[in-house]
Amino acid sequence: MKYEAVIGLEVHVQLETNSKMFTRVPCGYGKDPNSLTDAVVLGLPGALPVMNYEAIEKSIKVGLLLGCKIADTCKWDRKNYFYPDMPKNYQISQFDQPICEGGEVEIEMPGESPAVMGKHRIVQLTRIHLEEDVGKLTHFENDSLVDYNRAGSPLLEIVSEPDLFSPEETFAYLTSLRNSLIYAGISACDMEKGQLRCDANISVRPIDTEKLGTKVELKNLNTISGVKNGVEYEIKRQIKAIEAGEEIFQETRRWNPEQRYTTSMRSKEMAHDYRYFPDPDLMPVKIDKSWIDKVKKELPEKPFDKQRRYMEEMGLPYSITSALCPDFSLCEFFEETTKLSNDPKKVGNWVVNGLLRELSASREKGKSISVKDSPITATHLAQLIELIEKGVVSNNVAKEIFPEMFSSGRSPEDLVKEKGLEVKSDQNEIESLCSKAIQEDPDAADKFRGGKEGAINALKGLVMKATRGQANPKVVDETLRRLLSK
Amino acid sequence: MSSAVLLEKTAVELSDLLRNKEITSEEITKAFLKQINRIDDQVHAFLHLDEQDFLTQAKDSDKRRAQGKSLSPLDGIPVALKDVISVKGQPLTAASKILENYISPYDATVTRKLKEAGAVIGGRLNLDEFAMGSSTENSAFGPTRNPWNLNCVPGGSSGGSSAAVAAREVPLTLGSDTGGSIRQPASLCGVVGMKPTYGMVSRYGLAAFASSLDQIGPFSKTVEDAALLLEIISGHDPLDSTSFPTEVPSYTQKIHDPLAPCTLGLPKEFFGEGMDNEVRNSIEKAVEFYRSQGHRIVEVSLPTTDLAVPVYYVIATAEASSNLARYDGIRYTSRSNRAKNAVDVYAKSRGEGFGEEVKRRCILGAYGLSSGYYDAYYLKAQKTRTLIREDFNRVFKEVDAIITPTSPTPAFEFGSKSDDPISMYLSDIYTISTNLAGLPAISVPCGFTEANLPIGLQLIGPAFNESSLLKIAHAYDNEHKFGCVSPTLAKE
């Protein structure tokens, strides 16, 4: 029998806000343990939460970007459980009235080749709710340590419908969602820093059947590839179990990325009763139309919309847009340069095949320069394209000086001048060089005269060699033809 | 001026003496310290007192006054706080073993306001553990005794706050009121106690019992003193989301404006069975007084009255079960040394650290929130709470204030109710509904029983109308001043 997997994802995203969700302590990563705390974060007697409106606004932004219905009030509930990651032993969250409901994420599956666009599909969302993040526990042999720096940071939980059907779709969904969140300036979504975390609900069923199988919740999927591998493993495990006549239990399992398998954490019988109830310390926050309208004005273009625009309106090939569009800053750089140079195709090509390469090279060297800090500015790149266009430098020369523009941050004009790399178009000089070439290779000259068109290239090569590639190819061509026709 | 005379003064009188430089804050503070040292081993109102700090603050106040830089009419007046209100660097035990070694690293908003007003803050006052109780018998550190009769309870949960004022150990105190915890002990100890409108006084820094019901309020000898203290501690606080953005009128000035004839309501449901006859007579006399002053007395109906106690014990315990979850033996609370694993740390630390009543309420509250029971208990209680609020709103369309007794009985003897939680819960039968409705209410001493135990009159007003409520209460109190009568114990 053939089986189909049904997968729903719960994605947690840390919102990038100045301060924590319910107090003035700043959010941050990599600080001394328990340094980003105060009475509220530590849940000291008498401490009270006060809502950070920035967190609500960013949640609205995500909701609008993903086409959700935004709630008219933002209401808070307490999720009660005893665990040392939460100093109050309850988490402030949203239970029955999430800030966003519905919504969708457009995904793209891999195409036949990197140059071909893959199939697109819409994945449905269930809800998005806002809650406070918990602290981080580190377990040792005999004891555990807890760091509350992360506790109380605003955290969005984005829950999809069981609307993904393979590890590849899961990967595509997560990638697309992550791009949208970065576009909206919600979060850097760095999984290594825990800014984006993911749990998956996975079940399998015989293909072409409707009824969902028993679902297993998979945790500890801490990298995008971990999500793909973990989901893939779990699907195989379930199919194997079913084929062996075993029953799938409703349980929570943990992905072990090093050993690449999943283990059971707890069964359904051990599921918590969280005793949710409205948090009496917080008043519901009204979200009115004017607030939503204000946020709407700040919405970015969605990644796939941008990609379609680049292809349809600017004529960029898919392979260039698929390299550009996942990176919001790269797109910004591209558009800024396009405004100056007016040739989007050439700009796109230079950004992807020039700049992007230099940036990855910098990463490999361990320097990791981001687009925003790129030493080559949009102005420099536009200048370079203009120099080629005007025939001041050849394409080859441009490629040659590009790495130096990147390493030195100097303008292409400066570099070309300093190195004397301008194209030589001086008629007298080129004529004498052409005559010299004909004398040096009379065979080629004869062949050309005898009608062998390609033979002229050998002569051109000699001229270029003599000028170190700087002779204007058009002038050389004309001159040679003129001399040879005499 | 002899210290015996000083102890009898109201805060307003002490403030005048200070302003006229007839006395220093140091002299006042020393007089009260002497009284505390003389009788508190009998009363046990105080859980902790840093005498040195108390005197230093008084001297600082005197220095300010000498430089003409007094901060407010309260500058130099001693105020003691219930041991659930945070003061930076001071213990905060909530009368619980689980917080025995906790020192608060920050000031509650009311503490900050008192400091900014120059009040001399001294001492941590006893209470029922985590403010749960009506007799102070639930304190992990031993009960407080009623200064009028040491065999009787002072009421609770703010029994330390009421007894300290009654015993003349301090002129002003703060307590907290979740279902009557200010008014009932005020009534039982013969002092004034007021619960402001929910949202009028910041809860920031008050160790929470039930967040949607808790309010901090003053204890004093007179209504005028209560107005003075309330004026200082009230006002919007950005650190408390439930604090209401409203201006605080000058209660101390408004209280002296002439009181226009008003309508006072007697809810018929409150005057049924279970009320002590001496209490009833005393209240009737007070009602007669108002009538004689030209105010109209009408009977009103609050049909949801008998629902208040059950609704309260579902909502308050539900919130408490969650609010007290943080006392878990993991961080600042005492950890059981019998704990062998993580679950043990919770179970044993809480098992050893909490008293019976706190455990009873946490279990009750958790039960009402559990899946499958939520709709039948918590949700239903919330809906009923709305009905109770609507009942009051309707009545306040007709009347300016409601008159009831504060407590159905005067102070009762130790042990007489401690084995019967329900009969203990019923001591708050007249006070609980105002917390559920969020309304301001004040208990004013209105006489004594034959056994010389104080009786209290409760006045309930519409939300955020403390001004008018204080004025109505002052009209009675200014003529009777039962709160200025001292128990024999307090006299040297």
Interface residues (C-beta under 8 A of the other chain):
Chain A: A39 L42 G43 L44 P45 G46 A47 L48 P49 V50 M51 R78 N80 F82 P84 P87 K88 N89 Y90 S144 D273 R275 Y276 F277 P280 D281 L282 M283
Chain B: V84 I85 S86 L92 A94 L99 Y102 S104 P105 Y106 A108 R203 Y204 G205 L206 A207 A208 A210 S211 S212 P238 L239 D240 S241 T242 A318 E319 S321 S322 A325 R326 D328 I330 R331 Y332 A342 Y346 A366 L369 S370 S371 Y374 Y378
